[in-house]
Amino acid sequence: MTGSRLGQYQLLEKIGSGGMGDVYKARDTRLNRLVAVKVLPPNKVANEDRKRRFIQEAQAASALQHPNIVVIHDINEENGVVYMAMEYIAGKTLDERIPR
């Protein structure tokens, strides 16, 4: 998906992957800022429970304001791809910061 576009977000590079999908560093072309875009792949969108949990995750995080929780800017669906745009924070991943 790197190089493609979801709505106003130009996906620049893949920066992570997890159980719910992939995360990309992206440029918000409307506000000219870097964001992180978490994408729920189409094969997981077909699973209504996963889609519901993904949306629920975005709604829960957007309801909170805390220095240790990223700001959710947007959640949307385009051509069967569900995604959320959130604050981009450069640095180490949680896997790198939190020992197993």
C-alpha positions as CSV (number, residue, x, y, z in Angstrom):
1,M,0.0,0.0,0.0
2,T,3.0,2.3,0.3
3,G,2.7,5.1,-2.3
4,S,-1.1,4.7,-2.4
5,R,-3.7,7.1,-1.0
6,L,-6.6,6.7,1.4
7,G,-8.8,9.7,1.4
8,Q,-6.6,12.7,2.1
9,Y,-3.7,10.5,3.4
10,Q,-0.7,9.7,1.2
11,L,0.9,6.5,2.6
12,L,4.7,7.0,2.7
13,E,6.1,3.9,4.4
14,K,5.0,0.9,6.5
15,I,6.1,1.5,10.1
16,G,4.4,-1.4,11.9
17,S,2.1,-4.4,11.8
18,G,-0.1,-6.1,14.4
19,G,-3.1,-8.2,15.0
20,M,-5.5,-5.6,13.7
21,G,-3.6,-4.5,10.6
22,D,-0.7,-2.4,9.3
23,V,0.4,1.1,10.3
24,Y,1.8,3.5,7.8
25,K,3.6,6.8,8.2
26,A,1.5,9.1,6.0
27,R,1.1,12.7,4.9
28,D,-2.2,14.4,5.6
29,T,-2.5,16.3,2.3
30,R,-5.1,18.7,3.6
31,L,-3.4,19.9,6.7
32,N,0.2,19.2,5.5
33,R,1.3,17.1,8.5
34,L,2.6,13.7,9.2
35,V,0.1,11.2,10.7
36,A,0.0,7.4,11.3
37,V,-2.6,5.5,9.4
38,K,-3.7,2.2,10.7
39,V,-5.3,0.0,8.0
40,L,-7.6,-2.9,8.6
41,P,-7.0,-5.1,5.5
42,P,-9.9,-6.0,3.3
43,N,-9.7,-9.7,4.3
44,K,-10.3,-8.6,7.9
45,V,-13.0,-6.2,7.0
46,A,-15.1,-9.1,5.8
47,N,-15.1,-10.3,9.4
48,E,-17.8,-8.0,11.0
49,D,-16.5,-8.7,14.5
50,R,-13.0,-7.5,13.6
51,K,-14.4,-4.4,11.8
52,R,-16.5,-3.6,14.9
53,R,-13.6,-4.0,17.3
54,F,-11.4,-1.8,15.0
55,I,-14.0,1.0,15.0
56,Q,-14.6,0.5,18.8
57,E,-10.8,0.9,19.3
58,A,-10.8,4.2,17.4
59,Q,-13.9,5.5,19.3
60,A,-12.5,4.5,22.7
61,A,-9.1,6.2,22.1
62,S,-10.7,9.3,20.6
63,A,-12.8,9.7,23.8
64,L,-9.6,10.0,26.0
65,Q,-7.1,12.8,26.4
66,H,-3.9,11.7,28.0
67,P,-0.2,12.3,27.2
68,N,0.3,8.5,26.8
69,I,-2.6,8.0,24.4
70,V,-2.3,9.0,20.7
71,V,-4.9,11.5,19.3
72,I,-7.3,10.0,16.8
73,H,-7.9,12.4,13.9
74,D,-10.2,10.3,11.6
75,I,-11.7,7.0,10.9
76,N,-13.1,6.1,7.5
77,E,-13.6,3.5,4.9
78,E,-12.6,3.7,1.2
79,N,-13.0,1.0,-1.4
80,G,-13.5,-1.7,1.3
81,V,-10.4,-0.6,3.3
82,V,-11.2,0.6,6.8
83,Y,-8.6,2.9,8.4
84,M,-8.0,5.4,11.2
85,A,-5.6,8.3,11.1
86,M,-3.9,9.2,14.3
87,E,-1.1,11.4,15.7
88,Y,2.3,10.4,14.4
89,I,5.0,10.1,17.1
90,A,8.5,9.4,15.9
91,G,10.6,7.0,18.0
92,K,10.7,3.5,19.2
93,T,7.7,1.1,18.8
94,L,5.9,-0.2,21.9
95,D,7.5,-3.6,21.2
96,E,11.0,-1.9,21.4
97,R,10.0,0.0,24.6
98,I,8.3,-2.7,26.5
99,P,10.3,-5.8,27.3
100,R,8.6,-9.2,27.0
